[in-house]
Amino acid sequence: NAQAKLIRVLAGAILDVAVDLRSDSPSYGRHVAVRLDATGGEQLFVPAGFAHGFCTLEPDTMVAYKVDAYYSPADDRNLRWNDPAIGIAWPVAEADAILSGKDKAAPLLADLGRVF
């Protein structure tokens, strides 16, 4: 149950990242990273088959999602945020990152297996 998302920042700013997890795609494992903030009004569309994550860049940041399908916990997948094979230039040191338990335990891309 892949889910497409439209991301917008309502307050503050984020570095928003999408990683292609479509196994048959020529851009598999590649990412795009874009800074979104509340003043610019830009949005990022994340197609189904992509992993999505972000890092807040300012205090009190608020992010809104529009999605094309209901969240399905059974279909939820996770990817290591700092996987060196993907090479995302996050603006935070690993020691300073605040992560959920799920994000801390996420697999590397090489260990993820076929997702889409």
C-alpha distances in whole Angstrom, upper triangle without the diagonal:
4,6,10,13,17,19,22,25,27,30,31,29,26,26,22,20,17,17,16,14,13,16,17,18,22,21,19,20,21,21,22,24,25,28,27,29,30,33,32,29,27,23,20,17,15,12,9,10,12,13,15,18,21,25,27,30,32,33,31,28,26,23,21,17,16,12,10,8,9,8,7,10,9,6,9,11,14,17,20,22,25,24,27,26,24,27,26,29,28,31,31,33,31,33,33,29,28,25,23,23,19,20,23,22,19,20,21,19,22,20,17,16,14,10,10
4,7,10,14,16,20,22,25,27,28,26,23,22,19,17,14,14,12,11,11,13,15,15,19,18,16,17,18,18,19,20,22,24,23,26,27,30,28,26,23,20,17,14,11,9,5,6,9,10,12,15,19,22,24,28,30,31,29,26,24,20,19,15,14,10,9,8,10,9,9,11,11,8,9,10,13,15,18,19,22,22,25,23,21,24,22,26,25,28,29,30,29,31,31,27,26,23,22,22,19,19,22,21,18,18,19,17,20,19,16,15,13,9,8
4,6,10,12,16,19,21,24,25,23,21,20,16,15,13,14,13,12,13,16,18,17,20,19,17,18,18,17,18,19,20,22,20,23,24,27,25,22,20,16,14,11,9,7,5,7,9,10,10,14,16,20,22,25,27,28,26,23,21,17,15,11,10,7,6,6,8,8,9,12,13,10,10,11,13,15,19,19,22,22,25,24,21,24,22,25,24,26,27,29,28,31,30,26,25,22,21,22,19,19,22,22,19,20,21,19,22,22,18,18,16,13,11
4,7,10,14,17,19,22,23,21,19,18,15,14,11,13,12,13,13,17,18,16,19,17,17,17,17,16,15,17,17,19,18,20,21,24,22,19,17,13,11,7,6,5,4,8,8,10,10,13,15,19,21,24,26,27,25,22,19,16,14,10,8,6,6,8,10,11,13,15,16,13,13,14,15,17,20,19,22,23,25,24,21,23,21,23,23,25,26,29,28,31,30,26,25,23,22,24,21,20,24,24,21,22,22,20,23,23,20,20,18,15,13
4,6,10,13,15,18,19,18,16,16,12,12,10,13,14,15,16,19,21,19,21,19,18,18,18,16,15,15,15,16,15,17,18,20,19,16,14,10,8,6,5,7,8,11,10,10,9,11,13,17,18,20,22,23,22,18,16,12,10,6,6,5,7,9,11,11,14,16,18,15,14,15,16,17,20,18,22,22,25,24,21,22,20,22,21,23,24,27,26,29,27,24,23,21,21,23,20,19,23,24,21,22,23,21,24,25,21,22,21,17,16
4,7,10,13,16,17,16,14,14,11,12,11,15,16,17,18,22,23,21,23,20,20,20,19,16,14,14,13,14,12,14,14,17,15,12,10,7,6,4,6,9,11,14,12,13,11,12,13,16,17,19,20,22,20,17,14,10,8,6,5,6,9,12,14,14,17,19,22,19,18,18,19,19,22,20,23,24,26,26,22,23,20,22,21,22,24,27,27,30,28,24,24,22,22,25,23,21,25,26,23,25,25,23,27,28,24,26,24,21,19
4,7,10,12,13,12,10,11,8,10,11,14,16,18,20,24,25,23,24,21,21,21,19,16,14,13,11,11,9,11,11,14,13,10,9,5,5,6,8,11,13,15,13,13,10,10,10,13,13,15,17,18,17,13,11,7,6,5,7,9,12,14,16,15,19,20,23,20,18,19,18,19,20,18,21,23,25,25,21,22,19,20,18,19,21,24,24,27,24,21,21,20,20,23,21,20,23,25,22,24,24,23,27,27,24,26,25,22,21
4,6,9,11,10,10,11,10,13,14,18,20,22,24,27,29,26,27,24,25,24,22,18,16,14,12,11,7,8,8,11,10,7,7,5,7,9,11,15,17,19,17,16,13,13,11,13,13,14,15,16,15,11,9,6,5,7,9,12,15,17,18,18,22,23,26,24,21,22,21,22,23,20,23,25,27,27,24,24,20,21,19,19,21,25,25,27,25,22,21,21,22,25,24,22,25,27,25,27,27,26,30,31,28,30,29,26,25
4,6,7,7,7,10,10,13,15,19,22,24,26,30,31,29,30,26,27,25,23,20,17,15,12,10,6,5,5,9,9,7,8,8,10,13,14,18,20,22,19,18,15,13,11,12,10,11,11,13,11,8,6,4,6,9,12,15,18,20,21,20,24,24,27,26,23,23,22,23,23,20,23,25,27,28,24,24,20,20,18,18,19,23,24,25,22,20,19,20,21,24,23,22,24,27,25,28,28,27,31,32,29,32,31,28,27
4,7,8,10,14,14,17,19,23,25,27,29,33,35,32,33,30,30,29,27,23,21,18,16,13,10,8,5,8,10,8,10,10,13,16,17,21,23,25,23,21,18,16,14,15,12,13,12,12,10,7,5,6,7,10,13,16,20,22,22,21,25,26,29,28,25,26,25,26,26,23,26,28,31,32,28,28,24,23,21,20,22,25,26,28,24,22,21,22,22,26,25,24,27,29,28,30,31,31,35,35,32,35,34,31,30
4,7,10,13,14,18,20,24,27,29,31,35,37,34,35,32,32,30,28,24,22,19,16,13,10,7,5,8,11,10,12,13,15,18,20,23,25,27,24,23,19,17,14,14,10,11,9,9,7,5,5,7,10,13,16,19,23,25,25,24,27,28,31,30,27,27,26,26,26,23,25,28,30,32,28,27,24,23,20,19,20,23,25,26,22,20,19,21,22,26,25,24,26,29,28,31,31,31,35,35,33,36,36,33,33
4,7,11,13,16,19,23,26,28,31,34,36,33,34,30,31,28,26,23,20,17,14,11,9,6,6,8,11,11,13,14,15,19,20,24,26,27,24,22,19,16,13,11,8,7,5,7,6,4,7,9,12,15,18,21,25,26,26,25,28,28,32,30,27,27,25,25,25,21,23,26,28,29,26,25,21,20,17,15,16,20,22,23,19,18,17,19,21,25,25,23,25,28,27,29,30,30,34,34,32,35,35,32,32
4,7,9,13,16,20,23,25,28,31,33,30,31,27,27,25,23,19,17,13,10,7,6,4,6,9,10,11,11,12,13,16,17,21,24,25,21,20,16,13,10,9,6,5,6,9,9,6,8,9,12,14,18,20,24,25,26,24,27,27,30,29,25,25,23,22,22,18,20,23,24,26,23,21,17,16,14,12,14,18,20,21,18,16,16,18,20,24,23,21,23,26,25,27,27,27,30,31,29,32,32,30,30
4,6,9,13,16,19,22,25,27,29,27,27,24,24,21,19,16,13,10,8,6,5,6,9,12,12,12,11,11,11,15,15,19,21,21,18,16,12,10,6,5,4,5,7,10,11,8,9,8,12,13,17,19,22,24,24,22,25,25,28,26,22,22,19,19,18,15,16,19,21,22,19,18,14,13,11,10,12,15,17,19,16,14,14,15,17,21,20,18,20,23,21,23,23,23,27,27,26,29,29,26,26
4,7,10,13,17,19,22,25,27,24,24,20,21,18,16,12,10,7,6,5,6,9,12,14,14,14,12,12,11,14,14,17,20,20,16,14,11,9,5,5,7,7,10,13,14,11,13,11,14,15,18,19,22,24,24,23,25,25,27,25,22,20,18,17,16,13,14,16,18,19,16,14,10,10,8,8,11,14,15,18,16,13,15,15,18,21,20,17,19,21,20,21,20,20,24,25,23,26,26,24,24
4,7,10,14,16,19,22,24,21,22,18,18,16,14,10,8,6,5,6,7,10,13,15,14,14,11,10,8,10,10,14,16,16,12,11,8,6,4,7,9,10,13,16,16,13,13,10,12,12,15,16,19,20,21,20,22,22,24,22,19,18,16,15,15,12,14,16,18,18,15,14,11,11,10,11,13,16,17,20,18,15,16,15,17,20,19,16,18,21,18,20,19,18,22,23,21,24,23,21,21
4,7,10,13,16,18,20,18,18,14,14,12,10,7,6,4,7,9,10,14,17,19,17,17,14,12,9,11,9,12,14,13,10,8,6,5,6,9,11,13,16,19,19,16,16,13,15,14,16,16,19,20,21,19,21,21,23,20,17,15,13,12,13,10,12,13,15,15,11,11,8,10,9,12,14,16,17,20,18,15,16,16,17,20,18,15,17,19,16,17,16,15,19,20,18,20,20,18,18
4,7,9,12,15,17,14,15,12,11,10,8,6,6,7,9,12,13,16,19,21,19,18,15,13,9,9,6,9,10,10,6,5,5,7,9,12,15,17,20,22,22,19,18,15,16,14,15,15,16,18,19,18,19,20,21,18,15,14,12,11,13,11,13,13,15,14,11,12,10,13,13,16,17,20,19,22,21,18,19,17,18,21,18,15,18,19,16,16,15,13,17,18,16,18,17,15,14
4,6,9,12,14,11,12,9,8,6,6,4,7,9,12,15,17,20,23,25,23,22,19,16,13,12,9,10,11,9,5,5,7,9,11,14,18,20,23,25,25,22,22,19,19,17,18,17,18,19,21,19,19,20,20,17,15,12,11,9,11,10,12,11,13,11,8,11,9,13,14,17,18,20,19,23,22,19,20,18,19,21,18,15,18,18,14,14,12,10,13,15,13,14,14,12,12
4,6,8,10,8,9,6,5,5,6,6,9,12,15,18,19,23,26,28,25,24,21,18,14,13,9,9,9,7,5,7,9,12,15,18,21,23,27,29,29,25,25,21,21,19,19,17,18,19,21,19,20,20,20,17,15,13,13,11,14,14,15,14,15,13,10,13,13,16,17,21,22,24,23,26,26,23,24,21,22,23,20,18,20,20,16,15,14,11,13,15,13,13,12,10,10
4,6,9,8,10,9,6,6,8,10,12,15,18,21,22,26,28,31,28,27,24,21,17,15,12,10,9,6,5,7,10,13,17,20,23,25,29,30,30,27,26,23,23,20,20,18,18,18,20,18,18,18,17,14,13,11,11,10,13,14,16,14,16,13,11,15,15,18,19,23,24,25,23,27,27,23,24,21,21,22,18,17,19,18,15,13,12,9,11,12,10,10,8,7,6
4,6,5,9,8,6,8,10,12,14,18,20,24,24,28,30,32,30,28,25,22,18,16,13,10,9,5,7,10,13,16,20,23,26,29,32,34,33,30,29,25,25,21,21,18,18,18,20,19,19,19,18,15,15,13,14,13,16,18,19,17,19,16,14,18,18,22,23,26,27,28,27,30,31,27,28,25,25,25,22,20,23,22,18,16,15,12,13,15,12,11,8,7,5
4,6,8,9,6,9,11,14,17,20,23,26,28,31,34,36,33,32,29,26,22,20,16,14,12,9,10,12,16,19,22,25,29,31,34,36,36,33,32,29,28,25,25,22,21,21,23,22,21,21,20,16,17,14,15,14,17,19,20,17,19,15,14,18,19,23,24,28,29,30,28,31,32,29,29,27,26,26,23,22,24,22,18,16,15,11,12,13,11,9,6,7,6
4,7,9,7,11,13,15,18,21,24,28,29,33,35,37,34,33,29,26,23,20,17,15,14,11,12,15,18,22,25,28,31,33,37,39,39,35,34,31,30,27,26,23,22,23,25,24,23,24,23,19,20,18,19,18,21,22,23,20,21,18,17,20,21,25,27,30,32,32,31,35,35,32,33,30,30,30,27,25,27,26,22,20,18,15,15,17,15,13,10,11,8
4,5,5,9,10,12,15,18,21,25,26,30,32,34,31,30,26,23,20,18,15,13,12,10,11,14,17,20,23,26,29,31,34,36,36,33,32,28,28,25,24,22,21,22,25,24,24,25,24,20,20,18,19,17,20,21,22,19,20,17,15,18,19,22,24,28,29,31,29,33,33,30,31,29,29,30,26,25,27,26,22,20,18,15,16,18,16,14,12,12,10
4,6,9,9,12,14,18,21,25,26,30,33,34,31,30,27,24,21,19,17,15,16,13,13,16,18,21,24,26,30,31,34,37,37,34,33,30,30,27,27,25,24,25,28,27,27,28,27,23,23,21,21,19,21,21,22,19,19,16,14,17,18,22,24,27,29,30,29,33,34,31,32,30,31,32,28,26,28,27,24,22,19,15,16,19,18,16,15,15,13
4,6,5,8,11,14,17,21,23,26,29,31,28,27,24,21,18,16,14,13,14,12,11,13,15,18,20,23,26,27,31,33,34,30,30,27,27,24,24,23,23,24,26,25,26,26,26,22,21,19,19,16,18,18,18,16,16,13,11,14,15,18,20,23,25,27,26,30,30,27,29,27,28,29,26,23,25,25,21,20,17,13,15,18,16,16,14,15,13
4,6,9,12,15,18,22,24,27,30,32,29,29,25,22,19,17,14,13,13,10,9,11,14,16,19,22,25,27,31,33,33,30,29,26,26,24,24,22,22,23,25,23,23,23,23,19,19,16,16,13,15,16,17,14,15,11,10,13,14,18,20,23,25,26,24,28,29,26,27,25,25,26,23,21,23,22,18,16,14,10,11,14,12,12,11,11,10
4,7,10,13,17,20,22,26,29,31,28,28,24,22,18,17,14,14,14,11,9,10,12,14,17,19,23,24,28,30,31,28,28,25,25,23,24,22,23,23,25,23,23,23,23,19,18,15,14,11,12,13,13,10,11,8,6,10,11,15,16,20,21,22,21,24,25,22,24,22,23,23,20,18,19,19,15,13,11,7,9,12,11,12,12,12,12
4,7,10,14,17,19,23,26,28,26,25,22,20,16,16,13,14,15,12,10,10,12,14,16,18,21,22,26,29,30,26,26,23,24,22,23,22,23,24,26,24,25,25,25,22,20,17,16,13,14,13,13,12,12,9,6,9,9,13,15,18,20,21,21,24,25,22,24,22,24,25,22,19,21,21,18,16,13,11,13,16,15,16,15,15,15
4,7,10,14,16,19,23,24,22,22,18,16,13,13,11,12,14,12,9,9,10,11,12,15,18,19,23,25,26,23,23,20,21,19,21,20,21,23,24,23,24,24,25,21,19,17,15,12,13,12,12,12,12,11,7,8,7,10,12,15,17,19,19,23,22,20,21,20,22,23,21,18,20,21,17,17,14,12,15,17,16,17,17,16,16
4,7,10,13,16,19,21,18,18,15,13,10,11,10,12,15,14,10,11,10,11,11,14,16,17,20,23,24,21,21,18,19,18,19,19,21,23,24,23,25,25,26,23,21,19,17,15,16,13,14,14,15,14,10,11,9,11,12,15,17,19,20,23,23,20,22,21,22,25,22,19,22,23,20,20,18,16,19,21,19,21,20,19,18
4,7,10,13,17,18,16,16,13,12,10,12,11,14,17,16,13,12,10,10,9,10,13,13,17,20,21,17,18,16,17,17,19,19,22,23,25,23,25,25,27,24,21,20,17,15,16,13,13,14,15,15,12,11,8,9,9,11,14,17,18,21,20,17,19,19,21,23,22,18,21,22,20,20,18,17,20,22,21,23,23,21,21
4,6,10,13,15,12,13,10,10,8,11,12,15,18,18,15,14,12,11,9,11,12,12,15,18,19,16,16,14,16,16,18,19,21,24,25,24,26,27,29,26,23,22,20,18,19,15,16,18,19,19,15,14,11,11,11,12,15,18,20,23,21,19,20,20,22,25,24,21,23,25,22,23,22,21,24,26,24,26,26,24,23
4,7,10,12,10,11,9,10,10,13,14,18,21,21,18,17,14,12,9,10,10,9,12,15,16,13,14,12,15,16,18,20,23,25,26,25,28,28,30,28,25,24,22,20,20,17,18,20,21,22,18,17,13,12,11,11,14,18,19,22,19,18,19,20,22,25,24,21,23,26,24,25,24,23,27,28,27,29,29,27,26
4,7,9,7,8,6,7,8,12,13,17,20,21,18,17,14,13,10,10,10,10,11,14,14,11,11,10,12,13,15,18,21,23,24,23,26,27,30,27,24,24,22,21,22,18,20,22,23,24,21,20,16,15,14,14,16,20,22,24,21,19,20,20,22,26,24,22,24,27,25,27,26,25,29,30,28,30,30,27,27
4,6,6,7,7,9,11,15,17,20,23,25,21,20,17,15,12,12,10,9,9,12,12,9,10,9,12,14,16,19,23,25,26,25,28,29,32,30,27,26,25,24,24,21,22,25,26,28,24,23,19,18,16,15,17,21,23,25,22,20,20,21,23,27,26,24,26,29,27,29,29,28,32,33,31,34,33,30,30
4,6,6,8,10,13,16,18,22,24,26,23,23,19,17,15,14,12,12,11,13,12,9,9,9,11,14,16,19,23,25,25,25,29,29,32,31,28,28,27,27,27,24,26,28,30,31,27,26,23,22,20,18,20,24,26,27,24,22,22,23,25,28,28,26,28,31,29,32,32,31,35,36,33,36,35,32,32
4,6,9,11,15,18,21,24,27,29,26,25,22,20,18,17,15,14,13,15,14,12,12,13,14,17,19,22,25,28,29,29,32,33,36,34,31,32,30,30,30,26,28,31,32,33,29,28,24,23,22,20,22,26,28,30,26,25,25,26,28,32,31,29,31,34,33,35,34,34,37,39,36,39,38,35,35
4,6,9,12,15,18,22,25,27,24,24,20,20,17,17,16,15,15,17,17,14,14,14,14,17,18,21,24,27,28,28,31,33,35,33,31,31,29,29,29,26,27,29,30,31,27,26,23,22,21,20,23,26,28,30,27,26,26,27,29,32,31,29,31,34,32,34,33,32,36,37,35,37,36,33,32
4,7,10,13,16,19,22,25,22,22,19,19,17,17,16,16,16,18,17,14,13,12,12,14,15,18,21,24,25,25,29,30,33,31,28,29,28,28,29,25,27,30,31,31,28,27,23,23,22,21,24,28,29,31,28,26,26,27,28,31,30,28,31,33,31,33,33,31,35,36,34,36,35,32,30
4,7,10,13,16,20,22,19,20,17,17,15,16,16,16,17,19,18,15,14,12,12,13,14,17,19,22,24,24,27,29,31,29,26,26,26,25,26,23,25,27,28,28,24,24,21,21,20,20,23,26,28,30,27,25,25,26,27,30,29,26,29,31,29,31,30,29,32,33,31,33,32,29,27
4,7,10,13,16,18,16,16,13,14,13,15,15,16,17,20,19,15,13,10,10,10,11,13,15,18,20,20,24,25,28,25,23,23,22,22,24,21,23,25,27,26,23,23,20,20,19,20,22,26,27,29,27,24,24,24,25,28,26,24,27,29,26,28,27,26,30,31,28,30,28,25,24
4,6,10,13,15,12,13,10,12,11,14,15,16,18,21,20,16,15,11,11,10,11,12,14,17,19,19,22,23,25,22,20,20,19,19,21,18,21,22,23,23,19,20,17,18,17,19,21,24,25,28,26,23,23,22,23,26,24,22,25,26,23,25,24,22,26,27,24,26,25,22,20
4,6,10,12,10,12,10,12,13,17,18,20,22,24,23,19,17,13,12,10,9,10,11,14,17,17,19,21,23,20,19,19,19,19,21,19,22,22,24,23,20,21,18,20,20,21,24,27,27,30,28,25,25,23,24,26,24,22,25,26,23,24,24,22,25,26,23,24,22,19,18
4,7,8,7,8,7,10,12,16,18,20,22,24,23,20,18,14,13,10,10,9,11,13,15,15,17,19,20,17,15,15,15,15,18,16,19,19,22,20,17,19,16,19,18,21,22,25,25,28,26,23,23,21,21,24,21,19,23,23,20,21,20,18,22,22,19,20,19,16,14
4,6,6,9,10,13,15,19,21,24,26,28,27,23,21,17,16,13,12,10,10,12,15,15,16,18,19,16,15,15,16,16,19,19,21,21,23,21,18,20,19,21,21,24,26,28,27,31,29,26,26,24,24,25,22,21,24,24,21,21,21,18,21,22,19,19,17,14,12
4,6,8,10,14,17,20,23,25,28,29,28,25,23,19,17,14,13,10,9,10,13,12,13,16,16,12,12,12,14,15,18,18,21,21,23,21,19,21,20,23,23,26,27,29,28,31,30,26,26,24,23,24,21,20,23,23,19,20,20,17,20,20,17,17,14,11,9
4,7,10,13,17,20,23,26,28,30,29,26,24,21,20,16,16,13,13,13,15,14,14,16,15,12,12,11,12,13,16,17,19,18,20,18,16,19,18,21,22,25,26,28,26,29,29,25,25,23,22,23,19,18,22,21,17,17,16,14,16,17,13,13,11,8,6
4,6,10,13,17,20,22,25,27,26,23,22,18,18,15,15,13,14,14,16,15,15,16,17,13,12,10,11,11,14,13,16,15,18,16,13,16,15,18,18,21,22,24,23,26,26,22,22,20,20,21,18,16,19,19,15,15,15,12,15,16,13,14,12,10,9
4,7,11,14,17,20,23,24,24,21,20,17,17,14,15,14,15,15,16,14,15,15,16,12,10,8,8,7,10,10,13,13,15,14,12,14,13,16,15,19,19,21,20,23,22,19,19,16,16,17,14,12,16,16,12,13,12,11,14,15,12,13,13,10,11
4,7,11,14,16,19,21,20,17,16,13,13,11,13,12,15,15,16,14,15,15,17,14,12,10,9,9,11,10,13,14,16,16,13,14,12,15,13,16,17,19,18,21,20,17,16,14,15,17,14,12,15,16,13,14,14,13,17,18,15,17,17,14,14
4,7,10,13,16,17,17,14,14,11,13,12,15,14,17,18,18,15,17,17,19,17,13,12,10,9,10,8,11,13,16,16,13,14,11,13,11,13,14,16,15,18,17,13,13,11,12,15,13,10,13,15,12,14,14,14,18,18,16,19,19,17,17
4,7,9,12,14,14,11,12,10,12,12,15,16,19,20,20,18,20,20,22,20,17,16,13,12,12,9,12,14,17,18,15,14,11,12,9,10,11,14,14,17,15,11,12,11,13,16,15,12,15,17,15,17,17,17,21,21,20,23,23,20,21
4,6,9,11,12,10,11,11,14,15,18,19,23,24,23,21,23,22,25,23,20,18,16,15,14,10,12,15,17,19,16,15,11,11,8,8,8,11,12,14,12,9,9,10,13,16,16,13,15,18,16,19,18,19,23,23,22,25,26,23,25
4,6,8,9,6,9,9,13,15,18,20,24,25,24,22,25,24,27,26,22,21,19,18,17,14,15,19,21,23,20,18,15,14,10,9,10,13,14,16,12,10,10,12,14,18,18,15,17,20,19,22,22,23,27,27,25,29,29,27,28
4,7,9,8,11,12,16,18,21,23,27,28,28,26,28,28,31,29,26,25,22,21,20,16,17,20,21,24,21,19,15,13,10,8,9,13,15,16,13,12,13,15,18,21,21,18,20,23,22,25,24,25,29,29,28,31,32,30,30
4,7,6,10,12,16,18,22,24,28,29,29,27,30,29,32,31,28,27,24,24,23,19,20,24,25,27,25,23,19,17,14,12,12,16,18,18,14,14,14,16,19,23,23,21,22,26,25,28,28,28,32,33,31,34,35,32,33
4,6,9,12,16,19,22,25,29,30,29,27,30,29,32,31,28,28,25,25,24,20,22,25,27,30,27,25,22,20,17,14,14,17,19,18,15,14,13,16,18,22,23,21,22,26,25,28,29,30,34,34,32,36,36,34,35
4,6,10,13,17,20,23,27,27,26,25,28,27,31,30,27,27,25,25,25,22,23,27,29,31,28,27,23,22,19,17,17,20,21,21,17,16,15,17,18,22,23,21,23,26,26,29,30,31,34,34,33,36,36,33,34
4,7,10,13,17,20,23,25,24,22,25,25,29,27,24,24,22,23,23,19,21,25,27,29,25,25,21,20,17,15,16,19,20,21,17,16,14,16,17,21,21,19,22,25,24,27,28,28,32,32,30,33,33,30,31
4,7,10,14,16,20,21,21,20,23,23,26,25,22,23,22,23,23,20,23,26,28,29,26,26,22,22,19,18,18,22,22,23,20,18,16,17,17,21,21,20,22,25,24,27,28,28,32,32,30,32,32,29,29
4,7,10,13,17,18,18,17,20,21,24,22,20,20,19,20,21,18,21,24,26,27,24,24,20,20,18,18,19,22,22,24,21,18,17,17,17,21,20,18,21,24,22,25,26,26,30,30,27,29,29,26,26
4,7,10,14,15,15,15,18,20,23,21,19,20,20,21,23,20,24,26,28,29,25,26,22,23,21,21,22,25,25,27,24,21,20,19,19,22,21,20,23,25,24,26,27,27,30,30,27,30,29,25,25
4,6,10,12,12,12,15,17,20,18,16,18,18,19,21,19,23,24,27,27,24,25,22,23,21,22,23,26,26,28,25,22,21,19,19,22,20,19,23,24,22,24,25,24,28,28,25,27,26,22,21
4,7,9,10,11,15,17,20,18,17,19,19,21,24,22,25,27,29,29,26,27,24,26,24,25,26,29,29,31,29,26,24,23,22,25,22,22,26,27,24,26,27,26,29,29,26,27,26,22,21
4,6,7,9,12,15,17,15,14,16,18,20,22,22,25,26,29,28,25,26,24,26,25,26,27,30,29,32,30,26,25,23,22,24,21,21,25,25,23,24,25,24,27,27,23,24,23,19,18
4,7,9,12,15,17,15,15,17,19,21,24,24,27,28,30,29,26,28,26,29,27,29,31,33,32,35,33,29,28,26,25,26,23,23,27,27,24,26,27,25,28,28,24,24,22,18,17
4,6,9,12,14,12,13,15,18,20,24,24,27,27,31,29,27,29,27,30,28,31,31,33,32,35,33,29,28,25,23,25,22,22,26,26,23,24,26,24,27,26,23,23,21,17,16
4,6,10,12,11,11,15,17,20,23,24,27,28,31,30,28,30,28,30,29,31,31,33,32,34,32,28,26,24,21,23,20,21,25,24,22,24,26,25,28,26,23,24,22,18,18
4,6,9,8,8,11,14,17,20,20,24,25,28,28,25,28,26,28,26,28,28,30,28,30,29,25,23,20,18,19,16,17,21,20,19,21,23,22,25,23,20,21,20,16,16
4,5,5,6,10,13,17,20,21,25,25,28,27,25,28,27,29,28,30,30,31,29,31,30,26,24,21,18,19,16,17,21,19,18,19,22,21,24,22,18,19,18,14,15
4,5,5,9,11,15,18,19,23,23,27,26,25,27,26,28,27,29,28,29,27,29,28,24,22,19,16,15,12,15,18,16,15,17,20,20,22,20,17,18,18,14,16
4,6,9,12,16,19,21,24,23,27,26,25,28,27,30,28,31,30,31,29,30,30,27,25,21,18,17,14,16,19,17,16,17,20,19,21,19,15,16,16,13,14
4,6,10,13,17,19,22,21,25,24,22,25,24,27,26,29,29,30,27,30,29,26,24,21,18,18,14,16,19,17,15,15,18,17,19,17,13,14,13,10,11
4,7,10,14,15,19,18,22,21,20,22,21,24,23,26,25,26,24,26,26,22,20,17,15,14,11,12,15,14,11,13,15,15,18,16,12,14,13,10,12
4,7,10,12,16,15,19,18,16,19,18,22,20,24,23,24,21,24,24,20,19,16,14,14,10,10,13,11,9,9,12,11,14,12,9,11,11,8,11
4,7,9,12,12,15,15,14,16,15,18,17,20,19,20,17,20,20,16,16,12,11,11,8,7,10,9,5,7,9,9,13,11,8,11,12,10,13
4,6,9,8,12,12,10,13,12,15,15,18,17,18,15,18,19,15,15,12,12,13,10,7,10,9,5,5,6,6,10,9,7,11,12,11,13
4,6,5,9,10,9,11,11,13,12,16,15,14,12,15,16,13,13,11,12,12,10,7,7,8,5,5,5,7,10,10,10,13,15,14,17
4,6,9,11,9,10,8,10,9,12,11,12,10,13,13,10,11,9,11,12,11,7,8,10,8,9,9,10,13,14,13,16,18,17,19
4,6,9,8,7,7,8,8,11,10,10,8,12,13,10,13,11,14,15,14,10,10,12,10,10,9,10,13,14,14,18,19,19,21
4,5,6,7,8,10,11,14,14,13,11,15,16,14,16,14,16,16,15,12,12,12,10,9,6,7,9,11,11,15,17,17,19
4,5,5,8,10,11,15,15,14,12,16,17,16,18,17,20,20,19,15,15,16,13,12,9,9,11,13,14,17,19,19,21
4,6,9,12,14,17,18,17,16,19,21,19,21,20,21,22,20,17,17,17,14,12,8,7,8,11,12,14,16,17,19
4,6,9,11,15,16,16,15,19,20,18,20,18,20,21,19,16,16,17,14,12,9,8,10,13,13,15,16,16,17
4,6,9,12,14,14,13,17,18,16,19,18,21,22,20,17,17,18,16,15,12,11,13,16,16,19,20,20,21
4,6,9,11,12,12,16,16,14,16,16,19,20,19,15,16,18,15,15,13,13,15,18,17,20,21,20,21
4,6,9,10,11,15,14,13,16,17,20,22,21,17,18,20,18,18,16,16,19,21,21,24,25,24,25
4,6,8,9,12,11,10,13,13,17,19,18,15,15,18,17,18,16,17,20,21,21,24,25,24,25
4,7,10,12,10,10,13,14,18,20,21,17,17,21,20,21,20,21,23,25,24,28,29,27,29
4,6,8,6,6,10,12,15,18,19,15,15,18,18,20,19,20,23,24,24,27,29,28,29
4,5,5,6,10,12,16,18,19,15,14,17,18,19,18,20,23,23,24,27,29,28,30
4,5,5,9,10,13,14,16,12,11,14,14,16,15,18,20,20,21,25,27,26,28
4,6,9,10,14,15,17,14,12,15,16,18,18,21,23,23,24,28,30,29,31
4,6,9,13,15,17,14,13,17,17,20,20,22,25,25,25,29,31,29,32
4,6,10,12,14,11,10,14,14,17,17,19,22,22,22,26,28,26,28
4,7,10,12,10,9,13,14,17,18,21,24,23,22,26,28,26,28
4,7,8,6,6,10,11,14,16,18,21,20,19,23,24,22,25
4,5,5,6,9,10,14,16,18,21,20,18,22,24,21,24
4,5,5,6,9,12,15,18,20,18,17,21,23,21,24
4,5,5,6,10,13,15,18,15,14,17,19,17,20
4,5,5,9,11,13,16,15,13,17,19,17,20
4,6,9,11,14,16,15,15,18,21,19,22
4,7,10,13,14,12,12,16,18,17,21
4,7,9,12,10,9,13,15,14,17
4,6,8,6,6,10,13,12,16
4,5,5,6,10,12,13,16
4,5,5,8,10,10,13
4,6,7,10,12,14
4,6,9,11,14
4,7,7,11
4,6,9
4,6
4
